[in-house]
């Protein structure tokens, strides 16, 4: 079974389909993305795009199906990076949804 979620990002309307549970390889990839993101905190001049790239890699590994308007099945190589704010919102929203699969006890804010 899968879970279909609707994008709250105006610039990227549509839905994506998530698994109901993460597999061991998906959970490991998610944990690695958390570690990589944490390591960037020690870098002096880090950009949001650098954080997003880490998250996009694991997002594309976990999403089962993309149904966002005007976008095909997304991969890290073709994931939209602009408009920058909307892209960051899309990444944050999906990553937050995956976090809820990984640990449902963490509040989704």
N, C-alpha and C positions, 0 to 999 in steps of 0.2 A: 504494500500500500504506500501511497505517496501523499504528500501534503501540498496543495496548491495555495500559494500566497499571492496577494495582489500588491503591486508596487504602489507605495505612497508618494513616489517621486514624480511630480507633474511632467517633467521632461522625458521620463521613461515609463509611460503607462503600459500596463499589461500584467502578466503573471509569470511566476516561475514555479517549478515543481521541485520540492525537496523530498528526500527520503524520510520515512517516519523515524528511522534510526540510522546512526552512522555506523559504518563498518569499521573494523579495526584499522585498516589502512587510512580511511577517511579521518578517524579520530586522531591517529598519529600525525597526519598532515596538518590537522587543525591545531594540535598541540605545538607542532613545529612553527606554525605561523605565529602563534602567541609568543614563543621564544624569540623568533626573529624580530618581531615588532618591539619586544622589550629591549632587545639589544640595540635597536636604533635610538632609544632614549638617551644613550650615552654619546651619540653623534651630535656634534655642535650644530651643524646646519643641515638638518633633515627636513624634507618636504612632505607634504601630505601625499603626494604622488608616490613617494617611496614607501610609505606605510600602505597605501592602497594596493600597490603592486604585490606586496606580500599577501594581502587578503584576497586579491583577485585570483591568484594562483590556486588557493585552496577552494575558493568559491566555485571556480570553474570545474574543479575536481568533484565537487559534491552535488551541484545542481543537476538534476535529472533532465529537465526540459526548460528551455527558455521560450517564453511567449510574450516578449516585449515588443511593442509596435516598432516597425521598421528595423528590427534587429534580428539577425539569424541566430543560430546556435552559437553562443559566445565562447571564445577561448581566451586565454590570457593575451594572445597576440592581437586579437581584434576587439577586445573589450573597450568600450568608449571611455576616453579620458577627458573628453570635453562634451558639453560645457562643464568646467572643472568643479564647480560647487555641486551641480546636479549629479555628476559622476561620483563624487565623494559621498553624497547622500545615498546613492544607490548601493555603493559598496558597504557603507555602514549599516544600512537596513538589512541587506542579505546576510552580512557577517553576524549581525545581532540575532537573526533568525536561526542561523547555524549554531550560535552559542546556546540558544534555547534547546536545541536538539542535544548538544553536548552536555549541558548542565542545566536542566530545567529549574533548578533551585535559585539560579541567579536572576534577579529581576531584570526584565527587558525594558530599559528606559529610552 
